[in-house]
Amino acid sequence: MTPAELKFTKTHEWVKIENSTAIVGITDYAQESLGDLTFVELPETGKKVIKGQSCCVIESVKAASDIFAPVSGEIAEVNTELESHPELINSDPYKKAWLVKIKNFSADDLKDLMNAKDYDSFAESQA
């Protein structure tokens, strides 16, 4: 089930706001579409990211895919556990398998993101 507390992009990233940090990952729909994840290329801490532009890359048995920043800001932290265990994205995309944490983002960046219900409808239309 899609977590109701998250916001979603049309490129299948999720965002959870915790204090003043945006935690970012990919959706269950995205990981399912990609298949078994084999590699994650994470950005460096401190890197500036721009909403809608690639912030990291994940590779699966099917393809390499860019992950797009859902908000502009600065990379505060990356999930280094994914470097040795990219398969966590397949087993737990909404909890253990967050990709990056972004700080110094604008709340305005969140306005055009979808809620869980709208995202589920959108994902169904993509299938």
Contacts in CASP RR format, 6 or more apart in sequence:
PFRMAT RR
TARGET T0000
AUTHOR 0000-0000-0000
METHOD contacts of the structure
MODEL  1
MTPAELKFTKTHEWVKIENSTAIVGITDYAQESLGDLTFVELPETGKKVI
KGQSCCVIESVKAASDIFAPVSGEIAEVNTELESHPELINSDPYKKAWLV
KIKNFSADDLKDLMNAKDYDSFAESQA
2 8 0 8 1.000
2 27 0 8 1.000
2 28 0 8 1.000
2 116 0 8 1.000
2 119 0 8 1.000
2 120 0 8 1.000
3 14 0 8 1.000
3 16 0 8 1.000
3 94 0 8 1.000
3 116 0 8 1.000
4 115 0 8 1.000
4 116 0 8 1.000
5 16 0 8 1.000
6 14 0 8 1.000
6 15 0 8 1.000
6 16 0 8 1.000
6 94 0 8 1.000
6 116 0 8 1.000
7 14 0 8 1.000
7 15 0 8 1.000
7 16 0 8 1.000
7 17 0 8 1.000
7 70 0 8 1.000
7 110 0 8 1.000
7 113 0 8 1.000
7 114 0 8 1.000
7 115 0 8 1.000
8 14 0 8 1.000
8 15 0 8 1.000
8 27 0 8 1.000
8 113 0 8 1.000
8 114 0 8 1.000
8 115 0 8 1.000
8 116 0 8 1.000
8 118 0 8 1.000
8 119 0 8 1.000
8 122 0 8 1.000
9 15 0 8 1.000
9 52 0 8 1.000
9 68 0 8 1.000
9 70 0 8 1.000
9 113 0 8 1.000
9 114 0 8 1.000
10 114 0 8 1.000
10 122 0 8 1.000
11 52 0 8 1.000
11 68 0 8 1.000
12 26 0 8 1.000
12 27 0 8 1.000
12 29 0 8 1.000
12 30 0 8 1.000
12 33 0 8 1.000
12 123 0 8 1.000
13 24 0 8 1.000
13 25 0 8 1.000
13 26 0 8 1.000
13 27 0 8 1.000
13 30 0 8 1.000
13 67 0 8 1.000
13 68 0 8 1.000
13 70 0 8 1.000
14 24 0 8 1.000
14 25 0 8 1.000
14 26 0 8 1.000
14 27 0 8 1.000
14 70 0 8 1.000
14 93 0 8 1.000
14 94 0 8 1.000
15 22 0 8 1.000
15 23 0 8 1.000
15 24 0 8 1.000
15 25 0 8 1.000
15 70 0 8 1.000
15 71 0 8 1.000
15 110 0 8 1.000
15 113 0 8 1.000
16 22 0 8 1.000
16 23 0 8 1.000
16 98 0 8 1.000
17 23 0 8 1.000
17 110 0 8 1.000
20 103 0 8 1.000
21 76 0 8 1.000
21 101 0 8 1.000
21 102 0 8 1.000
21 103 0 8 1.000
22 70 0 8 1.000
22 71 0 8 1.000
22 101 0 8 1.000
22 102 0 8 1.000
22 103 0 8 1.000
22 105 0 8 1.000
23 98 0 8 1.000
23 100 0 8 1.000
23 101 0 8 1.000
24 55 0 8 1.000
24 67 0 8 1.000
24 69 0 8 1.000
24 70 0 8 1.000
24 71 0 8 1.000
24 98 0 8 1.000
24 99 0 8 1.000
24 100 0 8 1.000
24 101 0 8 1.000
24 102 0 8 1.000
25 67 0 8 1.000
25 93 0 8 1.000
25 97 0 8 1.000
25 98 0 8 1.000
25 99 0 8 1.000
25 100 0 8 1.000
26 58 0 8 1.000
26 67 0 8 1.000
26 89 0 8 1.000
26 93 0 8 1.000
26 97 0 8 1.000
26 99 0 8 1.000
27 93 0 8 1.000
27 119 0 8 1.000
27 123 0 8 1.000
28 93 0 8 1.000
28 94 0 8 1.000
29 123 0 8 1.000
29 126 0 8 1.000
30 65 0 8 1.000
30 93 0 8 1.000
31 37 0 8 1.000
31 89 0 8 1.000
31 90 0 8 1.000
31 93 0 8 1.000
34 58 0 8 1.000
34 60 0 8 1.000
34 62 0 8 1.000
34 63 0 8 1.000
34 65 0 8 1.000
35 60 0 8 1.000
35 61 0 8 1.000
35 62 0 8 1.000
35 90 0 8 1.000
36 60 0 8 1.000
36 61 0 8 1.000
36 87 0 8 1.000
36 90 0 8 1.000
37 58 0 8 1.000
37 59 0 8 1.000
37 60 0 8 1.000
37 86 0 8 1.000
37 87 0 8 1.000
37 89 0 8 1.000
37 90 0 8 1.000
38 59 0 8 1.000
38 60 0 8 1.000
38 61 0 8 1.000
38 86 0 8 1.000
39 58 0 8 1.000
39 59 0 8 1.000
39 86 0 8 1.000
40 56 0 8 1.000
40 57 0 8 1.000
40 58 0 8 1.000
40 59 0 8 1.000
40 82 0 8 1.000
40 83 0 8 1.000
40 86 0 8 1.000
40 89 0 8 1.000
40 99 0 8 1.000
41 56 0 8 1.000
41 57 0 8 1.000
41 58 0 8 1.000
41 59 0 8 1.000
42 56 0 8 1.000
42 78 0 8 1.000
42 79 0 8 1.000
42 80 0 8 1.000
42 82 0 8 1.000
42 83 0 8 1.000
42 99 0 8 1.000
42 100 0 8 1.000
43 49 0 8 1.000
43 55 0 8 1.000
43 56 0 8 1.000
43 75 0 8 1.000
43 78 0 8 1.000
43 100 0 8 1.000
44 75 0 8 1.000
44 78 0 8 1.000
45 75 0 8 1.000
45 76 0 8 1.000
45 77 0 8 1.000
45 78 0 8 1.000
46 74 0 8 1.000
46 75 0 8 1.000
46 76 0 8 1.000
47 55 0 8 1.000
47 74 0 8 1.000
47 75 0 8 1.000
48 72 0 8 1.000
48 73 0 8 1.000
48 74 0 8 1.000
48 75 0 8 1.000
49 55 0 8 1.000
49 69 0 8 1.000
49 71 0 8 1.000
49 72 0 8 1.000
49 73 0 8 1.000
49 74 0 8 1.000
49 75 0 8 1.000
49 100 0 8 1.000
49 102 0 8 1.000
50 69 0 8 1.000
50 72 0 8 1.000
50 73 0 8 1.000
51 69 0 8 1.000
51 70 0 8 1.000
51 71 0 8 1.000
51 72 0 8 1.000
51 109 0 8 1.000
52 68 0 8 1.000
52 69 0 8 1.000
52 70 0 8 1.000
53 68 0 8 1.000
53 69 0 8 1.000
54 66 0 8 1.000
54 67 0 8 1.000
54 68 0 8 1.000
54 69 0 8 1.000
55 67 0 8 1.000
55 68 0 8 1.000
55 69 0 8 1.000
55 75 0 8 1.000
55 99 0 8 1.000
55 100 0 8 1.000
56 66 0 8 1.000
56 67 0 8 1.000
56 78 0 8 1.000
56 99 0 8 1.000
56 100 0 8 1.000
57 64 0 8 1.000
57 65 0 8 1.000
57 66 0 8 1.000
57 67 0 8 1.000
58 64 0 8 1.000
58 65 0 8 1.000
58 67 0 8 1.000
58 86 0 8 1.000
58 89 0 8 1.000
58 99 0 8 1.000
59 65 0 8 1.000
59 86 0 8 1.000
67 99 0 8 1.000
69 102 0 8 1.000
70 109 0 8 1.000
70 113 0 8 1.000
71 102 0 8 1.000
71 105 0 8 1.000
71 106 0 8 1.000
71 109 0 8 1.000
71 110 0 8 1.000
72 105 0 8 1.000
72 106 0 8 1.000
72 109 0 8 1.000
73 102 0 8 1.000
73 103 0 8 1.000
73 104 0 8 1.000
73 105 0 8 1.000
74 102 0 8 1.000
74 103 0 8 1.000
74 104 0 8 1.000
75 100 0 8 1.000
75 101 0 8 1.000
75 102 0 8 1.000
76 100 0 8 1.000
76 101 0 8 1.000
76 102 0 8 1.000
76 103 0 8 1.000
77 100 0 8 1.000
77 101 0 8 1.000
78 99 0 8 1.000
78 100 0 8 1.000
78 101 0 8 1.000
79 97 0 8 1.000
79 98 0 8 1.000
79 99 0 8 1.000
79 100 0 8 1.000
81 88 0 8 1.000
81 96 0 8 1.000
82 88 0 8 1.000
82 89 0 8 1.000
82 97 0 8 1.000
82 99 0 8 1.000
88 96 0 8 1.000
88 97 0 8 1.000
89 97 0 8 1.000
91 97 0 8 1.000
114 122 0 8 1.000
END
